Amino acid sequence: MNLYQNKSRSTFVVLLLLVLPCISVAATTAPIQRALFVGNSFSYYNNGIQNHVGNLVRSAQQWEKGTTRYRMATVSGGNLSEHVAGVSGLL
């Protein structure tokens, strides 16, 4: 490993250590109450990604009945522009 790779790796580790606490603080001060998953068939099948995330939230006892919602919009063969019009209704 040359000196450039060593410096680059050290810089990356330092930046990572500086950024991770900021992400942790941001997540605890402003929790997300709603989420919309837009995806293709890979995010739809096998019980859908929104159900898996919902189960994780419930197991962490962070689910608030009536205020926490997860929705998924799927359009077979669709693209992102076809989802944009209906996003506000889903949230």
N, C-alpha and C positions, 0 to 999 in steps of 0.2 A: 504494500500500500504506500503510495507516495505522499508527500507532504500536503499537496493540494487536497487529496481525498480525505486525509486526516483532519485538516482544518474545516473542510466542508461538513464532515460528519459531526464534529464538535459544535459548529455553529448551528446545525440542525437540532441537535440535542438541547442546546441552550435555549433556542427559540421555542422548542416544544415545551420545555419546562416553564417558560414564561407565559405561554398561551394557555396551557391546560387549566391553571387556577382561574383564569378569566372566564373560561367556558363554564366551569363548575359554578362560579358565583352567578353568572347570568342565568343559568338553568334554575337555581334555587330562588332567585329573586322574582322572576317573572315566569311562572309555569304556563305552559301551553294548555289551553282548555279545549281547543278544537283542532282537528287535523283533517286534511283532505288528501287522499292518495290518488294520484292520476297515473295510470300505468297501462300496460298491455296485458296479454293473457298470462304472462309469467307472474304478475302481481295479483291476478284474479283467482287462478286455480289454487288448489291445496288450502282451501278455507280463507283465502284472501289475506293480504298483508294487514289490513285494518283489524281483522279479528286477532291476529297474532300480537299486534301492538296493544290492542285492548286487553288481551289476557295478561300481558306483561304488566300493564298499568294496574289491573285488578290485583295481581299477585303482590305488587308492591304497596297495596292498599292506598293507592292514589286516585282511585276512581271516585268521582263525585256525581251521584245520580242526579240527572237533570241539568248538569252543567258540562259534563265531559261527553263529547261526541266524536265518533270516528265515522267517516263516510268514504266511499270509494266510487269514482265515476269511471265506467268502462264503456268504450264504444268499439265494437269489433272493427278492426281495420282503420280506426279513426286516428287523427293526429291531435296535437295539443290545441290548435286553433278551434277545433270542434268542441272542445271542453270549456273554453273560456266563457262562452255565453251563459252557461249554466252553473258556473262556480259559485256565484253569490247565493243562489238558491240552496246549494248543498251545505254551505257553511251556516 
